[in-house]
Amino acid sequence: MVLVYKSEFYALYQNDIERCYFLDFGHKTIKFSFCQLLALRHKINSISITDHFDSSVNKHGFEVLTLCNKSHLFVFNTLEILDLNQLIQQSLLAVGISIPCNSVACVY
Amino acid sequence: MKDIARQRMSISVETMDLLNNQIKMEAHASASYLAMASWCDQNAFTQSAAFFYNQSVEERSHMMKIFQFVNDCGGSAISPAVGQTNHDFSSLEEVFETALEQEIQVTKSIHNIVNECKKNNDYNVENFLQWFIVEQLEEEKTMRDILDMFDLIGRDGIALKMIDERVTISEGGGETE
């Protein structure tokens, strides 16, 4: 397996034989297809991080995410969400499917 | 290291985001036209209502075209949530003016995506969007022609009735694909 990108808490690896990715969450490593990785990106992009700083909207600052077609359930805090976002962004850049943000009119 | 991501998807994630945004815009346009059709129906502009019902279907077909393209490219098309749509209009002219304004926004958005595709050498998407550029030109022209009728015929009771009848004669027939 080849390391694609390592953030502070997580790491993404590519497996050429199985043509998939493995995301190391520290205590657990999960296999992701490319589509599942895109789905994770969409879920993270849909999170309003500003709500984490407004106790009337998100009282405890946690996010509950189900991953890989509801096969796994994770609870993330604010820092972990930001780190996961960083990991996905940088990983997609590393695998050449994303363009640096300053050259594109970002919609998020 | 194999290029698995490229094997799976032939567009960049940023282009995918822009297309998903366009899907949302087309869905909103479809809902907006439905609201306009409803207003026309309620105010006895039956031909204009038929025209907007048809426009609503057409916008949805545009949305589906982009939706399927994103998935065909290996991307992840997102089913859009449509927010608030305006149901309040003060006149038939305002309805068509809003429709033209909406079409202009859609055109601008498509041009923006094409512009980004040119910058990033995204030839597939650029080629795919050429059809939309021509289509938007026609859509804007249709609305502009109808708005011209208000200047030519007038804005009073009988004039409005005449315009309503002409919307079907001059535009409605050619709209169905």
Interface residues (C-beta under 8 A of the other chain):
Chain A: V2 Q14 D16 R19 C20 Y21 F34 C35 L38 A39 R41 H42 L92 V95 G96 I97 S98 I99 C101 S103 V104 A105 C106 V107 Y108
Chain B: M1 K2 D3 I4 A5 R6 Q7 R8 M9 S12 V13 E14 M16 D17 L18 N20 N21 G74 G75 S76 I78 N112 E116 K119 N120
